[in-house]
Amino acid sequence: MELNLLLYRNELKKKTVYNYIFYGIIIGLVEDKTINRDELLKLYIDTFGVPKGFENIIAIARENEIKNLIFFEIKNKGTSNLKKNLKILVDEKIKEMKLDEKNNKNTFDGWLK
């Protein structure tokens, strides 16, 4: 899973990121359970804001509905803010995974010395 996150980050570093790459990254993050519903909702709100009249609907939306809203906004509004916010989210996930690896001590270290 960390390899996928590194690939996503490398794609987001490129100067031009096409819409299909955004779709793939978002689907990959959701399907791998790398991000949960609350993080996906935060990404949507930080990037595109909440449209008027959608406050209640957004609050109870499921992952797939939020994902589809993001796809709709990519088509209509563009991806400049999404690229920045998605890169921040992926970087945070990579840092979390590295911290988890540091905290999980290898029990075989004593045998190897």
N, C-alpha and C positions, 0 to 999 in steps of 0.2 A: 504494500500500500504506500510505503514511503517513496518507492520508485515512481509511482504514478504522480504523487505530489510534486516530486522534483521535475518530472516531465511537464506537468501543468505550469509550474513556475517558469520553466525555460520558454514555454510557448508564450506566456504573458509578458516576458521580457522583450520579445520582438517588437519592432517598430509598428508593423502592421499585423493586427490579429483579426482574422476573418470571423464572421458570425458563426460558421459551423464549428470553429474551434471553441468559441464560448459555449455553444450548445453541448459539445462533447465534454468539456470540463465540468459544466454544471451537472450533466447527467452522471458523469463518473463520480463526482463527489457525493451525490445523493444515493446512487445505487450501491456504492461501497460502504455506505453508512459512515463516511468520514465526517460529514456535517449533519447535524440534526435539524429538525424543523425550525427551532428557534434561531439558529444561526443563519439558516436560509432566509427566514423572514427578516432578520436584521440586515442581511445583505440587500434584500429587495428594498426595504425602507430607506436605508442609507444611500442607495444608489438612485432610486427613482422617486422616492417620497411616496406618500399615501394619497391616492386620488380622493377627491371629495365624494362622500357617500360610501366609500369602501372601507371605512374604519372597522365596522363590525364584521364585514365579510372577511377582511384580512386577518382579523383576530382569531377566527375559527377555521381558517383555511388549512388544508392538508399539504403535505410536501409536494405532491404532484400538481396541485392547483397553483402553489407558489411558483413552482418551476415553470409552469405554462405562462403565468403572468410575466415572469422574467423574459421568456422567449418572445412574448408579445411586445414587451417594452424594447427589446433589442431591435425588433423590426421597425418600430415606430420612432424611437427616440435616439437610437445610436448606442455606442458602447464606450464612450470616453470615460465616464465615471465608473462603469462596471469593471473596466480593465484595472483601474487603480484599486477599487475595493476588493475585487476578487484576488488580486495579487497579495493584498494585505492578509486576507483570510487564509490563503494557501501558506503564506509565510508563517502565520501563527500556528497552523496545524503541523508544519514541519518542526517548529520549535517544540511543540507539545510532544511529538513523537520522539524527538531526541532526548528530551527530559525523561520520558518514560523508559527509554533504553538505558539511560544513566542510572535511574533508580532501581531497575531490575538487575541485581548483581548476578553474575555468572557463577553458578555453583561449582563449576569445573575448574576454576582458576587455581584452587589449592592443589589439584592433582597435576596440573601442568607445570608447576614450578619445581 
